[in-house]
Amino acid sequence: MPGTSVLLCYCTCPDADSARRIAEALVAERLAACVNRLPGIASTYRWQGEVTTDSEQLLLIKTTDARFDALRTRLLALHPYDLPELIAVPIAHAHAPYLDWIRDATDEAAQDC
């Protein structure tokens, strides 16, 4: 597991309820080590030929490259949008013990104490 790439994923949600539900499921299922929910963002985007602005919540999801495909599948199943945003960015530099914690928290074989 050491050396496994760690990712920071971005996902927007339409409301606090869906953001909480998705965050809790991803962490409970070891698909993410941690999910931060940032309320009160305003998103402006083009959708179905029109420019739209909506209030959303932003999820900052910490996971590993090894768990990303499973995370994507689960997030798409839980998300209320037809086309959810999911962007993964590799973490190039970070506090090494924190990265180890992310790897451990998303390890399918790990046992909770």
Backbone torsions as a table, in degrees:
resi	resn	phi	psi	omega
1	MET	NA	-38.7	174.8
2	PRO	-56.1	140.9	-178.5
3	GLY	94.0	-13.7	176.1
4	THR	-64.0	132.3	179.8
5	SER	-64.3	141.0	178.0
6	VAL	-108.3	140.6	-176.3
7	LEU	-120.8	149.2	167.7
8	LEU	-112.0	118.9	-178.0
9	CYS	-108.1	142.3	177.9
10	TYR	-111.4	135.9	176.6
11	CYS	-149.9	133.4	176.1
12	THR	-99.5	148.9	178.8
13	CYS	-130.6	152.2	-175.9
14	PRO	-74.8	-20.0	-175.1
15	ASP	-159.9	169.7	-177.5
16	ALA	-64.3	-36.3	-178.5
17	ASP	-62.7	-50.5	-179.4
18	SER	-67.4	-36.8	178.2
19	ALA	-62.7	-45.4	178.9
20	ARG	-63.2	-46.1	-179.2
21	ARG	-59.3	-46.6	-179.8
22	ILE	-65.8	-46.4	-179.2
23	ALA	-59.5	-47.9	-178.4
24	GLU	-63.7	-40.9	179.9
25	ALA	-65.6	-44.0	-178.0
26	LEU	-63.8	-40.5	179.2
27	VAL	-73.0	-44.3	-179.3
28	ALA	-60.0	-34.5	-177.3
29	GLU	-92.2	10.8	179.1
30	ARG	60.1	25.7	175.4
31	LEU	-86.5	-20.1	176.8
32	ALA	-140.2	146.3	175.9
33	ALA	-81.9	-34.7	-175.1
34	CYS	-157.7	144.1	173.9
35	VAL	-132.6	120.2	173.7
36	ASN	-92.3	137.5	177.6
37	ARG	-111.8	118.8	179.7
38	LEU	-108.9	108.8	-179.7
39	PRO	-80.4	165.5	168.9
40	GLY	76.0	25.4	174.9
41	ILE	-89.9	151.3	176.3
42	ALA	-111.6	124.3	-179.7
43	SER	-111.8	129.4	175.1
44	THR	-115.8	127.2	-173.6
45	TYR	-154.8	163.9	175.6
46	ARG	-97.2	127.2	179.5
47	TRP	-142.6	124.6	179.4
48	GLN	52.4	44.6	174.0
49	GLY	82.0	1.9	-178.5
50	GLU	-126.5	148.7	173.4
51	VAL	-85.1	127.4	-174.5
52	THR	-128.7	146.8	172.4
53	THR	-125.5	129.3	-179.7
54	ASP	-134.1	153.8	170.3
55	SER	-86.0	132.4	-177.5
56	GLU	-140.1	173.8	169.3
57	GLN	-113.6	141.0	179.0
58	LEU	-103.5	129.2	173.4
59	LEU	-98.3	131.7	171.4
60	LEU	-110.2	109.1	-170.1
61	ILE	-109.3	124.8	177.3
62	LYS	-103.0	123.6	-177.7
63	THR	-149.9	-173.8	176.1
64	THR	-113.8	160.7	176.1
65	ASP	-58.8	-36.4	-178.9
66	ALA	-65.2	-26.3	-177.8
67	ARG	-101.2	-3.0	-173.0
68	PHE	-61.8	-45.1	-177.8
69	ASP	-60.3	-43.2	178.4
70	ALA	-67.1	-39.0	177.1
71	LEU	-61.2	-46.9	-179.9
72	ARG	-59.3	-46.1	-179.9
73	THR	-59.3	-45.9	-178.6
74	ARG	-68.7	-43.1	179.5
75	LEU	-60.7	-44.0	179.3
76	LEU	-63.6	-34.1	178.3
77	ALA	-70.5	-32.6	-176.5
78	LEU	-88.9	-24.8	-168.8
79	HIS	-76.5	137.8	-179.9
80	PRO	-78.0	-17.0	-178.9
81	TYR	-76.2	150.2	172.9
82	ASP	-66.8	-34.3	-178.1
83	LEU	-135.4	80.9	-178.9
84	PRO	-67.8	145.7	171.5
85	GLU	-76.3	129.5	171.1
86	LEU	-147.2	108.4	-178.9
87	ILE	-122.9	127.9	179.3
88	ALA	-113.0	130.2	-179.8
89	VAL	-121.7	126.9	177.3
90	PRO	-64.9	139.5	176.1
91	ILE	-88.2	111.7	-176.2
92	ALA	-81.9	-37.3	-177.1
93	HIS	-140.0	135.6	177.7
94	ALA	-167.1	173.7	176.2
95	HIS	-67.5	115.8	-172.9
96	ALA	-53.3	-43.9	178.3
97	PRO	-62.5	-32.3	176.9
98	TYR	-66.6	-43.0	177.5
99	LEU	-61.7	-40.0	176.8
100	ASP	-62.2	-38.9	178.3
101	TRP	-63.0	-42.6	177.9
102	ILE	-60.5	-45.9	179.2
103	ARG	-59.7	-44.7	-179.2
104	ASP	-66.2	-42.8	-176.5
105	ALA	-69.1	-20.3	179.8
106	THR	-106.3	8.4	179.8
107	ASP	-76.1	115.5	-178.6
108	GLU	-58.5	-31.9	-175.2
109	ALA	-84.0	-9.7	-176.8
110	ALA	-68.4	148.0	177.7
111	GLN	-110.1	133.7	175.3
112	ASP	-76.0	143.0	178.6
113	CYS	-86.1	NA	NA
